[in-house]
Amino acid sequence: MALMAETNLLNRKAKAEEMETLLDKYIPAVEAMRTKLKKYDRVYKELSDENTA
């Protein structure tokens, strides 16, 4: 958000490249976290079902 706030007509190309670099790192990290959370959610549901039984 700070990068977007600092962007103006004179530096928009440089800031766009900077944002692209940040997103290239951010998106894979988010996907990895999402995968891990799915695993935790599955195990949590299994344990909840087991405890209920």
C-alpha positions in Angstrom: 0.0 0.0 0.0 2.9 2.3 0.8 4.3 1.7 -2.7 1.0 2.6 -4.3 0.7 5.8 -2.2 4.2 6.9 -3.3 3.5 6.3 -7.0 3.1 9.3 -9.2 3.3 10.1 -12.9 7.1 10.5 -12.8 8.0 7.3 -11.0 5.2 5.0 -12.0 7.3 2.6 -14.1 9.9 2.1 -11.4 7.2 1.6 -8.7 5.3 -0.9 -10.9 8.5 -2.9 -11.3 9.0 -2.7 -7.5 5.4 -3.9 -6.9 5.9 -6.8 -9.4 9.0 -7.9 -7.5 7.1 -7.8 -4.2 4.1 -9.7 -5.6 6.4 -12.4 -7.1 7.5 -13.1 -3.6 4.2 -12.6 -1.9 1.9 -14.8 -4.0 3.9 -18.1 -3.6 4.1 -17.5 0.1 0.4 -17.0 0.4 -0.2 -20.2 -1.6 2.1 -22.2 0.7 0.3 -20.8 3.8 -3.1 -21.7 2.2 -1.9 -25.3 1.6 -0.7 -25.6 5.2 -3.9 -24.2 6.6 -5.9 -26.7 4.6 -3.9 -29.5 6.2 -4.5 -28.1 9.7 -8.2 -27.7 9.0 -8.5 -31.3 7.8 -6.7 -32.6 10.9 -8.8 -30.3 13.2 -12.0 -31.7 11.7 -10.8 -35.3 12.1 -9.9 -34.7 15.7 -13.2 -32.9 16.4 -15.2 -35.8 14.9 -13.1 -38.3 16.9 -13.7 -36.3 20.1 -17.5 -36.1 19.4 -17.7 -39.8 18.9 
